[in-house]
Amino acid sequence: MAREEELHKGLSEAVVDMDEDLARELAQAVVDEGFDAYDAIDKGLSAGMEEVGRLYEEEEYFIPELLLCSDAMYAGIEILKPHIKKREDAVRHTVVIGVVEGDTHDIGKNLVKIMLESAGFDVVDLGRDIPAAEFVKAAEEHHAEIIALATLMTTAMPAMREVLEVLEKEAKRGKFKVVVGGGPISPAFADKIGADVYAVNAAEAARLARELVA
């Protein structure tokens, strides 16, 4: 296994194992050895968090584990983030992002925010447990092109549909692209509620966002 892959694998395992010190150590190694910081977040820390999400869904991990894993992820991100090569485009695009009403888990959303900022977007982060109308209001106020919705909970999925319904009701659906993602979300669900795209992970969300504004 190549050294870079080895570091990615180690970062992923550090997150799953809730090992903050190891996450820091390996993130520092990525920087010291000149590897790409964005890739280390995507293929290392983010991949680890995806596995944590799976363990949470299968009830092998619970909220305390989820929080400790996210601490390990953030420990690594703190070291890597200053070294991400930002894309500086002439035109800046704005994304409004938040966790929908009924959900207070924001780990995935925070990761997507980092990836979007790295991809050159201005990101308006509304936080978590956000009512549908607030997404639409913020998108209007900040002249956003994209609304990104996240949830980790099956019970909060209907709140995503509500955002689309508010857009339709206010005749604003054509103004914004809607990206959805999170543990229980699928492409079929995204289609069903009328979202523009479904993102399987944070790096994919950033890639799709760039395509949507291209």
Sequence and secondary structure as in RCSB ss.txt:
>XXXX:A:sequence
MAREEELHKGLSEAVVDMDEDLARELAQAVVDEGFDAYDAIDKGLSAGMEEVGRLYEEEEYFIPELLLCSDAMYA
GIEILKPHIKKREDAVRHTVVIGVVEGDTHDIGKNLVKIMLESAGFDVVDLGRDIPAAEFVKAAEEHHAEIIALA
TLMTTAMPAMREVLEVLEKEAKRGKFKVVVGGGPISPAFADKIGADVYAVNAAEAARLARELVA
>XXXX:A:secstr
  HHHHHHHHHHHHHHTT HHHHHHHHHHHHHTT  HHHHIIIIIIHHHHHHHHHHHTTSS HHHHHHHHHHHHH
HHHHHGGG      SS  EEEEEEBTT    HHHHHHHHHHHHTT EEEE  SSB HHHHHHHHHHTT SEEEEE
 S GGGHHHHHHHHHHHHHTT GGG EEEEESTT  HHHHHHHT SEEESSHHHHHHHHHHHH 
